[in-house]
Amino acid sequence: MTASLSPTARPARPKAHSAAEEIEALWAMTRAERIAAMWRSQLTRLQLSKWSSRAPHEVPLLGDEFAWIAMRTPEWAEANDQPQPGLGAAGQQEANR
């Protein structure tokens, strides 16, 4: 029997690369590319941790924490679920990008 996917199911992630390939891909990016990929949630946790340990001055902060760590906390999720004053639905979506 095959399982069917619901319309809201996430697509399967591509096959994982080896750790060495992930790190090589990370350092092939420019600083700006790494930052943009982080905000788009396109870096693996391995890549994020290696980047944070090798070039902590590059990694964006939210408060006193690396942004990629802070973004995974319940406090961050709750804060981003709150509508921002003065923004309509379209503006709210844009503000969350």
PyMOL commands that set and color helices and strands:
alter all, ss='L'
color gray80, all
select helices_A, chain A and resi 19-28+31-39+45-54+67-70+74-81+89-95
alter helices_A, ss='H'
color red, helices_A
select strands_A, chain A and resi 61-62+65-66
alter strands_A, ss='S'
color yellow, strands_A
deselect
rebuild
show_as cartoon
